[in-house]
Amino acid sequence: MADARRPLISGNWKMNHNHFEAIQAVQKLAYVLNPADHDVVDVSVHPPFTDIRSVQTVIESDQMRLILGAQHCHFEEKGAFTGEVSPTMLAKLNVALVIVGHSERREVFGETDEEVRRKVAAVLANGMTPIFCCGETQEERVAGGTDDKVSGQVRAGLAGLSPQQVAGLVIAYEPIWAIGTGLTATPEDAQAACRVLRGVVADGWGRATADSVRIQYGGSVKPVNAPDMMVQPDIDGLLVGGASLDPDEFARIVAYHRLIG
Ligand code: PGA
């Protein structure tokens, strides 16, 4: 089962790189990745909205094997939602993966579990795959509330989905206190949380679904700590913020999979 889960390494650029910088970054990334990397791992980039069309054009015209992703979207297809971008618009640009419910969206922009649930459903309805994020704050961790928090987020965010839908999506466990702080969960703590998440999926959607769903770890991932995360049995990939802005550093995180064969 674990063998069937192809690793997914995702670069979340957040609000970095204008479209010129984005083109350069993706060209450099394609150059520094070893072609053999793509045989063993999926690699996605998640540029800001204003870069997506440019990055799509470069990926497609140069036939790069990078997967195009977005960082969020609205749940409605169109309408009076000033400033928002719809899943239909992203699908039209051949976006394949959409990060949904990132803690920065939840904390800074007030996204609720219900909004996240509607976004997950909308992304799926448009033929794309959500990367569904969950994670606990430092206070919740200290109080022993990690498992309850992330389990509750998964149950709320994936409510109403079929086993097939859940089996195909990606869950990212991102402890909020580890994002952008340089603090990483220990590989054992990350594994424990990812195991809990897989158990929640098994309880709600069955064992086969739980065995198929890919679970990423995110939070201050660097080339130095990525291998320790990736050897954990329930961690199938990484959601990388800061370190994905440097193509060399990001490629070193990806390369681990090829090197271990
Ligand atoms: P970080 O961000 O790698 O910079 O901690 C991870 C994320 O927010 O997805």
Residues whose N, C-alpha, C, O or C-beta is under 5 A from the ligand:
A	BS01	PGA	N12 A178 I179 G180 T181 G218 G219 S220 V221 L239 V240 G241 G242 A243
